[in-house]
Amino acid sequence: GISAFHTGFNSLGLTHSRTWSFDEASFSIKDELISTGDIHTGRMYLHFSYRIDPIIENKKIVLPGVIITFSSENEIDIIKKQYDQAIEFNVVEKSEVVIVHFTGMVLTEFNAAS
């Protein structure tokens, strides 16, 4: 896999690390909030095209041809909201954004739907 981190949250005593892993059939992204003190909560935003309606089922997002699965040692909360997607100049469409609330670490796996 490939790993990277940034220290943009140093003032909070926090480092964000991300690791990408992949093979022929799938890939995964592991996000970690590494703290010098308290455990921190993070949010991941997944914005979808206005043409796609993601379905949330048991810590998964079901899409045409793809299933995105979330896992963590801690609680994960997944919510879906709408946003205005700019599809061209001065033209917007209602679209879906999925927000994943996690504590400490979340593993996001992308697999082909069977």
Sequence and secondary structure as in RCSB ss.txt:
>XXXX:A:sequence
GISAFHTGFNSLGLTHSRTWSFDEASFSIKDELISTGDIHTGRMYLHFSYRIDPIIENKKIVLPGVIITFSSENE
IDIIKKQYDQAIEFNVVEKSEVVIVHFTGMVLTEFNAAS
>XXXX:A:secstr
 EEEEE TTGGGTEEEEEEEEE SSEEEEEEEEEESSS  EEEEEEE  TT   EEETTEEEETTEEEEEE SS 
EEEEEEEEEEEEETTEEEEEEEEEEEEESEEEEEEEE  
